[in-house]
Structures are given as structure tokens and as C-alpha cells.
Amino acid sequence: MNSAAEAPLVAAFLIFCRIGACFMLMPAFSSSRLPAKVRLFLALGISYALTPLLGDGIARTVVGLSQAQLLLAIGGELATGGIIGLLARIFFLALQTLMTAAAQALSLATPSSMMADDEGQVPEIATLMALSAVALLFATEQHWEILRALIDSYARLPPAGTFQTGASLALVVDRLTDTFLLALRLASPFLIYSVVVNFAVGLINKLTPQIPVYFIAMPIITAGGLLLLYATVDDVLRMFLEAFASWLVKG
């Protein structure tokens, strides 16, 4: 049984469980580019800062819990924090996935142009867009909105409560649907450009089979794709951040 003297310590640990699990999956903070010790101390620092704000209410909740109930509460906090971090990261995974498809459509996904990332070998364009989105996330101070959403989650999902597995999975599925549709709209100019240009090249190749039109046109297709990227990158990142900010506000 947890006594009143032990409750503040248990409350602080439960806060760290939710914050730490969220930071393990949250975009930018979960990147391997950040050393593990930096991520650990960042989660500890934010948990310590939030303990005076949230600790009293959580401490009253955990008083009198048995060991089995406490273990369930810890598991629930880890799952809740992980779901929140995963929902935020899905945005960036969808953008990276569709930009990988766009790079393949522009013939920029050759093995020599691949870069090592957290998700494996990805084209340079996908890495560029993902890193730009992460940089703009901090530049527009959206990371504070993620922290605010974490704090608000304690009012909606109090600790030591029942973790709603079905509702959480439904949230993940809905977020996957919305974010991949968003990413498809953002990558659609590159996909449409590839279809139109390759159809034109194939038609010309049929009319003049003596000339290797495809090999001659490949550098021109790639150059046109890069010009299209230059013309649309601002709008793509702006629309992506607007959608991400709207999700953070509405939850």
C-alpha cells in the first residue's frame, strides 16, 4: 500500500513515465541524432518541472493503491505517453514516406543518393523535407504546444485510470488516415509531374524507336523535378505545419 508520505514520490515517477514515453516517440526528441543521455535528462528535467503543477492531484489519486494497481498505473502512463508521442510522429513519418515516393518518381531514389536515417536508408529529398519540418517545428515554437497537450492530457486521461486500448487504436488509425491523405496532397505535384512527363516520354519513344529518348530525357526529367521542388517547397512545409498546429490545438 502507498502511504501519504510515499505518494509524492510515486506521483513524480508516474509523471516521468508519461513524459519519458512520449519523448521516446515524439518527433525531433526521439531522433538518434540526440544522445540518449540528453534525451533522458531532458525528460527528467521536464518531469521535475511539472511535478509541482501536477503532483498534488496525482498524489491524492495514488494513495492507497496496491502494488498490482500501481504496476497497472505505471503501464497505463507508459502507454498513454507513447500514444501521444506516436500520434505526433505519424505526421512526420507520413511526410517522409510520401516524399520517398516523390523522390522515386523523380528518379532521385538511387542507392548512391540514399542517406542513413532513423527509419533506414531514405532519399535525400525525404531527409531534407523531414529535417526542414523538424527545424520549423522548433522555429514556430510548436514543441511548446506538444508540452501543453501533454499537460492537458492529465485532465482527460488521469493517472491510475483504465487505459482505453480500443479508443487509442482508433485514434492511431484515424491519424494514419488523415496524415497520409495530407502527405499525399503535398506530394501530388511530384507524382502528377512524373506520370505526365513519363507518359510523354514513352509516347515519343514509341514514335521514334530508333532514338533512346528515355535515357536522353532522364536528366531533363530530374532537373524539372528539382525545379518543381524549388517552386513548391515553401507551400508544402507551410501546409504541413498548419495541419500539425491544427491537430495540436484541437487534439
N, C-alpha and C positions, 0 to 999 in steps of 0.2 A: 504494500500500500504506500502511496505517496503522501507524506506528511506536508503540512503547510510550509515547513522550513525548506523542504526539497522542491516544492512546486516552482519557485522562480528559476531554479537551475534547469528543471525539466522543460519549462516554457522556453528558455533561451535555446535549449538543444532542439526543440521542435521548430523554432523559427529558423535555425540554421539548416535543418533538414529540408524545409521548403525552399529556402533561398539557394542552398547549395545544389539541390536537384535541378532547380530552374537554370542556374548558371552552367550546369553541365551540358545543357542542350540549347541554351539561348544563343542566338546569332552573335558573332563577334567575341563574346566572352568564352564561348566553348571552343574557339579555334585553337589548334595546336601551335599557332604562332605565339600564343601567350604561354609562358612557362606554367607548369602545374602549380608551383608554389605561389605564383602571382594570383592565379585563379582561386586557390584555396584561401589566401589571406584576404582577397577581395570579398569573397563570400563571408568569411568570418567578420570582417570589418563592418559590412552592411548589416549582418545579423546582430552584431553588438550594438549598432546604432539604432536599430529598430526595436530592440528589447525594451527600452523604457516606454516606447509608444504602444507596443502590443503585449508586453509581458504580463501585465496585471490581469487582463482578461483571460489570457491563456492559462495563467497560473490557477485562477479560480476554476477553470474547466478541468484541469488535470488532477486536482486534489481528490484523493480517494480512489484513483484508478488502480486496478490490479496490474500485475506485471503483464498479463496477456493483453489487457486493454491498452496498456502503454505501448506494447510492441505493435498492435494494430494501429495505434495513433501515429507511431513513427513511420510505419509503412504507408499510411494514408497521406502523411505530409510529403514523403518522398515521391509518391505517385502524383499528388497534386502539383508540386513544383515541377516535376518532369513534364506533365501535360502542358502547363503554362509555357515552359521553355520550348517544347516541341511545337506548339501552335505558332509561336513567333518564328521559329526556324523554318517552318514549312514554306513561308513566303520566300525565303532566300534559296531554299532547295528547288522550288518550282522555277524561280528565275534562272538559276544555274542550269537546270535541266533543259529548259526551252532554249536558252542561249547556246547550249551544246548542240541542239538540233539545228539552230540557225547557223552555227559555225560549220556543221556538216553540209548544210545546204549551200554554203558559200565556198566549199572546198577548202576550209581552213581548219579542218579537224584531222590533219595528217599526224602520224606519230611524232614527227620532228617538231611539231608546234604544240604538243601536249605539255602541260605543266602539272607538277605534283601538288595535290590539294588534299584537304581533309577527306573528301569523298573519292580520292583516287586520281587518275590521270584525266584531266579535263582540258579542253581547248583554251587558248589564251583569251579569246573573246569572252568566254564564260567566266574565267577568272577575273578579267578586267571589270565586267559588269557586277559580279558579286562583291569584289573589293570596293568598287565605287559606291555601291549601295550601302555597304557597311560604313564607309567613311562618311557618307551623307547622313546615315543614322545618327552618328555622334555629332556631326556638324549642325544638324537640326534639333539636337537635344531630345531625340525620341527615346534614348535609353532611360531618361528620367520618367517618361511615360510608362515604360515597361516596369520600372520600380514602383510607380504609382499603382499600376494594375496589380502588382504583387501584394501591395498593402491592402488594396480594395478586396482582394480575394479572401482575406480573413473574415470580412463581413458576410460574403456569400458562401464561403466554404470554411466554417470554423474548424479548428483542430479537434481531434478526438471524435469527429463525426464519422458517419458512414461514407466511404468513398464510393461515388456513383460510377461504377465501371461502364455501364451501358451508355449513360449520358456523356461520359468522357470520350468513349469511342465514337459516338455520334458527332461530337464536336470536331474530332480529328478528321472524320470522313467529310463533314461539311467544309472544313477548312481546306482540305486537299482539293475538293471540287472547285471551290471559289478561287483559290490561289493558282491552280493550274489553268483555269479559264482566263484569269488575269494575265498569267505569263504567256498564254497562247496569243492573246490580243497584242501583247507587247512584242512578241517575236513574229507576228504575222507579216509585217512588211518584208522581212528577210525570206520567209517561206514563200510568199507570193512572188517575190522577185526571182527566186530560184526556179519556181515552176514555169513562170513566163519565159525567162531567158533560156532555160534548158529546152523548153518546147521549141522556141525559135531556132536554137542551135541545131536541134535534132531535125527540124524541118529543112533547114538549109543543107544539112549533111545528106538528107535524102535527095535533094535536088542536085547536089554536086558531090556525088560519092567519090570522085577522084581526089578531092581535096580533104585532108584531115581537119575538118572545120572545128571539131570538138577540142582538139589539142591546141589549135591556134586561138580559139576563143576562151580557153580556160583562164589565162591571166587577165583578160578583159572582164570576165565574169567576176573574178575575185576582186579586181580593182573597183568595179561597180558596187560590189557588196560593201567594201570598205568605205566608199563614198556615201552609201546609204546609211551605214553605221554612224558616220560623222554627222550626217544630217538629222538623225533621229535619236541619238544617244541622250540628249537633254530631255526630250519628251518622254522617253522610256523610263529614265530614272525618276523624273518628276511624277509620272503617273504611278509608278511603283511605290514611292514614298507616300503619296497621297492615300493610296489604298491601305498601306500599312498603318499610317496615322489614323485613318478612319476606323480600322479594326481595333486599335488600341483604345480609342475613345469610346466606341460602342461595346467593346468586349465580345 
